[in-house]
């Protein structure tokens, strides 16, 4: 009899453990958190003046990377790898792009620069 209780205990422990693993896998990817439309302005530009009414689109390329495009040609089109900080901020993981997504602010704020020569600040629509 002791053996059957032990078997059931191990089976229950395994099932509880596997349920928590499944729950962890259902969390959204970093890219899923940041995708969407942003509206804002170019706050600085080494080759020109600032510009208001600029739209940015962030689309998912992979679970940890996004494609950033804009209706303003100076912002170009760039694939940005992402990494998360514990305080709900997502950053560019590498490369020359700046991508700072702040999920604590309402509306959600995005600071972005494709190459350091032009800077954008926008809010998720």
N, C-alpha and C positions, 0 to 999 in steps of 0.2 A: 504494500500500500504506500509506503513512503516513496517508493520509486515513481509511482504515478503522480503524486502531489508535486514532486520535484520536476517531472516532465511538464506538467501543466503550468507550473510556476515559470519555468524557462520559456515555454511557448508564449505565455502571456507577456513576459518581459520582452521577448523578441517582437511581438506584435505592437506593443506600446512604443518600443524603440523605432520600428519601421514606420509607424504612423507619424512620428515626429520628423523622420527623415523626409517623408512625402510632403509634409506641411512646409518644410524648409525649401523644398524644390518648387513650390508654388508661388514663391515670392517673385515680384516682377523683376525683370532684368534692369540693369542701370539704364540702358537705352530706352526701355519702356517708360521710365520715370520722366525723362527729359524731352521725349518727342512731342512735337506740336508746333503751333504758330506763336510767334512772339512779335510784339509791336513795340517800337522804341525809337532810339535815335543814335546816330554816330556822334559820339561826344568829343572825339579828337581824330585828326587825320593828318599825317605828316605831309601829304600831298594836296591838301585842300582844307576847306572849312567843315565845320560840323554840319550835320544834316538831320532834320526831323522827319517823322513819318516814314520810318524804315521798317520793313517787314522781313522777318527771318523765319525760315522753315527748318525744323530739325526732324530728320527721318532716320529710322533704325537701319543700320547696316549689319550689325551682329549684336549679340547680347551685351557687348561692352564697347560698341562703337556706333557713332552716328555720322550722318552726312548733314552738314550745315550749308544751306543755300540762302540767297537773299535777293530781293528786288533791287538792291543797290549794288552795282557791279564791283565797287571797291571791296566789298566783303567776300566776293568770289564764292567758290564751292570747295569745301574742305571736309575730309573725313577725319573725325576726331576720336581717338581712343579715350575711354573714360575710366575713372577710378572713384571710389566713394570714400568719404571721410565719415567718422561715426556721428557727426552732428548734422546729418542730412544735407550735406553739401557734396556736390559731384564736380570733379575737376577733370581737365585734360590729363591723361596719364603720361603722355610723352609728346614729343614733337614741338614745333614752334608756335602752335596755336594756344591761346588762352581761352579756357572755357570754364566759367565759374557759375554753377547752377545752385541757387539757394532755395531749397524746398521749405525752409522755415518761414520765408516771407510770403505775404498774401497781398497782391498776386505774386506768384512765383517770379523771381528775378533771374535774368541771365546776363552775365557780363561776358563778352566774346571779342576776341581779336584773332583773325586768321593768321597773322604773321608779325604782329607787334607794331605795324605801321598805321593801323586804323583800329579804333576801339568803339564797340557797340554796347549799349545798355538797353535791354528790353524786358517786357513783362508778358508772361504767358496769357494767351487769349482763350 
